[in-house]
């Protein structure tokens, strides 16, 4: 065998021995690691089982709400909005309460406990416990409940329809303006005592701020009212719409005013260009005849050496920044035969 062949064979044997030794080593390590993991999982399972089999106490809370309240009833004091209670049971049950859906909000029907004569409703401790017990496993014990009973007081009120007053600070983006404001509903039914209804003419909303309005915005806004007042509904929908401001112009005839009998005034030119800004949504509704430009005869007489001044004496309400291309014209006074 040549020297080079012997070297190649030697190199191959060393690599084979290396890979074989590595496989044996990792095989032993892997087997020991798997055994370690098995016993770790097994011991953890035993520990978890023993831990969850122990009895624990834990405090829980659920929301409480009063439902089916008549429209003409004003709540003077409301129910506590949270019911807190301490439970005792095995760890398995506690995990279910912590992460399951057994504990849900409690609702109390107004009519069930309302004493109309006294204007008061009292839910006794036994009923409170029953509300909680219906959510629990049979193995669970209630250690404590807070509050142990719930109360609410109420009064009956008269009603009146009142308009909604929007309290809003609205600014629009550049070259835009506020086109419409829609409030739905624009009137609500207000319940209160008679004296308060007589002294109240409208119900304001909470104040809102809208800045840089470009197109439209839709908001649900609560109504703002004094204690002892109830609104149905108690929120309104507000839609704000902005529109683009565009530039327009029309050619308008110049008329004369205050011309005495027997006199006439000839003007040059007798028409003038009127420019204005207007919302794009209503621009097509505006016509030239809605603008009125005039020369006052009295101004001509008062300043006979000067060109007469033009006056804008009428323009449509939708038009803004109304202006004339030239505010003066020449004239000729004539005596009628």
C-alpha positions in Angstrom: 0.0 0.0 0.0 1.3 3.4 -0.9 2.0 6.0 1.6 -0.8 8.3 0.4 -3.3 5.4 0.5 -2.3 4.5 4.0 -2.8 8.1 5.2 -6.3 8.2 3.7 -7.2 4.9 5.4 -5.8 6.2 8.7 -7.8 9.4 8.4 -11.0 7.5 7.7 -10.5 5.2 10.7 -10.0 8.2 13.0 -13.2 9.9 11.8 -15.2 6.7 12.2 -13.9 6.2 15.7 -14.7 9.8 16.5 -18.3 9.6 15.2 -18.8 6.2 17.0 -17.5 7.6 20.3 -19.7 10.7 19.9 -22.8 8.6 19.2 -22.1 6.5 22.3 -21.6 9.6 24.5 -24.7 11.4 23.3 -26.7 8.2 23.6 -25.8 7.9 27.2 -26.4 11.6 27.9 -29.7 11.6 26.1 -30.9 8.5 27.9 -30.0 10.0 31.3 -31.6 13.4 30.3 -34.8 11.6 29.2 -34.9 9.7 32.5 -34.3 12.9 34.4 -37.1 14.7 32.5 -39.5 11.8 33.2 -38.9 11.8 36.9 -39.1 15.6 37.0 -42.5 15.6 35.2 -43.7 12.8 37.4 -42.6 14.5 40.7 -44.1 17.8 39.4 -47.4 16.1 38.7 -47.4 14.6 42.2 -46.6 18.0 43.7 -49.3 19.7 41.7 -51.9 17.1 42.6 -51.1 17.4 46.3 -51.1 21.2 46.1 -54.4 21.4 44.3 -55.9 18.9 46.7 -55.4 21.3 49.6 -58.2 23.7 50.7 -57.7 27.4 50.0 -59.6 30.6 50.7 -59.7 33.4 48.1 -61.7 36.6 47.6 -63.6 37.2 44.4 -65.6 40.2 43.1 -68.5 40.4 40.6 -70.4 43.4 39.2 -73.9 44.0 40.4 -76.6 46.0 38.4 -80.2 46.9 39.0 -82.4 46.0 36.0 -86.0 46.7 34.8 -86.1 50.1 36.4 -89.3 51.9 35.2 -88.8 55.1 33.2 -90.6 57.3 35.8 -88.4 56.1 38.7 -85.5 58.2 39.9 -82.8 56.3 41.9 -81.9 58.4 44.9 -79.3 55.9 46.1 -78.1 53.0 43.9 -77.0 49.5 44.7 -73.4 48.8 45.5 -71.9 48.1 42.0 -69.6 45.3 43.3 -70.3 42.2 45.4 -67.2 40.8 47.1 -67.1 37.4 48.7 -64.5 34.9 50.1 -64.8 31.3 49.0 -63.2 28.1 50.5 -62.6 24.9 48.4 -59.9 22.7 46.9 -57.3 24.2 44.6 -58.9 22.5 41.6 -62.2 24.4 42.2 -60.4 27.7 42.9 -58.6 27.5 39.5 -62.0 27.0 37.9 -63.3 30.1 39.6 -60.2 32.1 38.7 -60.0 31.2 35.0 -63.5 29.8 34.2 -66.8 31.4 33.5 -68.7 30.3 36.6 -68.6 33.7 38.3 -70.7 36.1 36.2 -72.3 39.6 36.9 -75.3 39.7 39.2 -78.5 41.4 38.1 -81.2 42.4 40.5 -84.8 43.0 39.3 -86.1 46.4 40.5 -89.7 45.1 41.0 -88.7 42.0 43.1 -87.6 44.1 46.1 -89.1 47.6 45.5 -91.4 48.8 48.3 -93.4 51.5 46.5 -94.9 53.0 49.6 -91.5 53.5 51.3 -89.6 54.2 48.1 -87.0 51.7 49.1 -85.7 48.3 48.1 -83.9 45.9 50.5 -82.2 42.6 49.4 -81.8 40.5 52.5 -78.6 38.6 53.3 -80.1 35.2 52.5 -81.0 36.3 49.0 -77.5 37.8 48.5 -76.1 34.4 49.5 -78.4 32.6 47.1 -77.3 34.8 44.2 -73.7 33.8 44.9 -74.5 30.1 45.7 -76.1 29.6 42.3 -72.8 30.2 40.7 -70.8 27.8 42.9 -69.9 24.1 43.0 -71.6 22.1 45.7 -68.3 21.6 47.4 -67.5 25.3 47.8 -68.2 27.1 51.0 -69.0 30.8 51.3 -66.8 32.3 54.1 -68.0 35.9 53.9 -69.9 38.3 51.7 -69.7 42.1 51.5 -72.1 43.8 51.6 -74.1 41.2 53.4 -77.3 43.0 52.2 -78.0 45.5 49.5 -80.4 48.5 49.5 -81.6 51.2 47.1 -84.0 54.1 47.5 -86.1 55.7 44.7 -88.8 58.2 44.0 -91.4 58.6 41.3 -91.2 61.6 38.9 -93.2 63.4 36.2 -92.0 63.8 32.7 -91.6 66.4 30.0 -90.1 66.4 26.5 -87.1 68.8 26.3 -84.7 69.9 23.5 -81.1 68.8 23.6 -78.6 71.7 23.7 -75.2 70.7 22.1 -72.2 72.0 24.0 -69.5 71.8 21.4 -66.3 73.6 20.3 -65.7 72.8 16.7 -63.0 74.1 14.4 -62.6 73.1 10.8 -59.5 72.5 8.6 -58.3 75.2 6.3 -60.7 76.1 3.5 -63.5 74.1 5.2 -66.5 75.2 7.2 -69.1 73.5 9.4 -72.0 72.6 7.0 -74.5 70.7 9.3 -74.9 69.6 12.8 -77.4 66.8 13.4 -78.4 65.6 16.9 -80.4 62.4 17.2 -82.8 62.6 19.0 -83.0 66.3 19.2 -85.4 66.1 22.2 -85.5 63.6 25.1 -88.0 62.7 27.8 -86.9 64.2 31.1 -88.1 62.9 34.5 -87.8 65.0 37.6 -90.0 66.7 40.2 -92.4 69.3 38.9 -90.5 72.3 40.2 -87.3 71.2 38.5 -89.2 70.6 35.2 -90.6 74.1 35.4 -87.2 75.7 35.9 -85.5 73.7 33.1 -85.9 74.6 29.4 -83.4 72.2 27.8 -80.9 69.5 28.5 -77.2 70.2 27.7 -74.8 67.6 26.5 -71.3 67.0 27.9 -68.9 69.4 26.3 -67.1 68.1 23.3 -64.1 69.5 21.4 -63.6 68.7 17.7 -60.6 70.3 16.0 -59.4 70.4 12.3 -62.7 68.8 11.1 -62.2 67.9 7.4 -65.2 65.8 6.3 -67.5 64.4 9.0 -67.4 63.1 12.6 -69.9 60.9 14.4 -70.0 60.9 18.2 -72.1 59.4 21.0 -72.4 62.2 23.6 -73.8 61.8 27.2 -76.4 64.2 28.4 -75.4 66.4 31.4 -78.1 66.8 34.0 -78.5 67.5 37.7 -79.0 65.0 40.5 -82.6 63.9 40.7 -83.1 64.2 36.9 -83.4 61.3 34.5 -83.2 61.4 30.7 -84.6 58.8 28.4 -82.3 58.2 26.4 -79.3 59.5 28.3 -77.0 59.8 25.3 -77.5 61.4 21.8 -75.8 60.8 18.5 -74.1 63.8 17.0 -73.1 64.0 13.4 -70.9 67.0 12.3 -70.3 67.5 8.6 -67.7 69.8 7.0 -67.8 71.2 3.5 -65.2 72.7 1.2 -65.2 76.5 0.7 -65.0 77.5 -3.0 -64.6 80.8 -4.9 -67.4 81.9 -7.2 -68.3 85.1 -9.1 -71.4 86.5 -11.0 -72.1 89.4 -13.2 -74.7 91.7 -11.5 -76.5 94.8 -13.0 -76.0 98.1 -11.1 -79.2 99.8 -10.0 -79.7 103.4 -8.7 -81.5 104.3 -5.5 -82.9 107.5 -4.1 -83.1 109.2 -7.5 -85.6 112.1 -7.3 -88.4 112.5 -9.7 -87.4 114.2 -12.9 -83.8 113.0 -12.7 -82.0 110.1 -14.3 -78.6 108.5 -13.8 -76.6 106.7 -16.5 -73.8 104.5 -15.4 -70.7 103.2 -17.1 -70.3 100.3 -16.8 -73.9 99.3 -15.9 -72.8 95.7 -14.7 -70.2 94.7 -12.2 -68.5 91.4 -11.3 -69.3 90.2 -7.7 -67.0 87.7 -6.2 -67.7 85.6 -3.1 -66.9 82.4 -1.2 -69.5 79.6 -0.6 -69.7 76.0 0.4 -69.4 73.5 -2.4 -72.6 71.7 -1.4 -74.8 74.8 -1.8 -72.8 76.7 -4.5 -75.2 75.8 -7.3 -78.2 77.1 -5.4 -77.0 80.7 -5.5 -78.1 82.8 -8.5 -76.9 86.2 -9.8 -80.3 87.9 -9.1 -79.8 87.2 -5.4 -77.0 89.9 -5.3 -77.9 93.6 -5.4 -75.4 96.3 -6.2 -76.5 100.0 -6.2 -75.4 103.6 -6.6 -76.9 106.1 -4.1 -78.0 109.3 -5.8 -77.4 111.2 -2.5 -73.7 110.1 -2.6 -73.4 111.5 -6.1 -74.8 114.9 -5.1 -72.7 115.0 -2.0 -69.4 114.3 -4.0 -70.0 115.6 -7.5 -66.3 115.7 -8.5 -65.7 112.0 -7.5 -66.7 108.8 -9.2 -69.8 107.4 -7.5 -69.2 104.6 -5.0 -70.9 101.2 -5.4 -72.8 99.6 -2.5 -73.7 95.9 -1.9 -77.2 96.2 -0.6 -78.2 92.5 -0.8 -76.6 89.1 -1.0 -77.6 85.5 -0.2 -77.0 84.3 3.3 -74.9 81.3 2.2 -72.3 83.6 0.4 -69.4 85.0 2.4 -66.6 87.5 1.8 -68.8 89.2 -0.9 -66.8 91.9 -2.7 -66.7 93.9 -5.9 -63.9 93.9 -8.5 -64.3 97.7 -8.8 -66.1 99.8 -6.2 -66.5 102.9 -8.4 -68.1 103.7 -11.7 -68.5 106.9 -13.8 -71.9 108.4 -14.2 -74.0 110.9 -16.2 -76.8 113.0 -14.6 -79.7 113.9 -16.8 -82.8 115.9 -16.4 -85.9 114.2 -17.7 -88.2 116.3 -19.9 
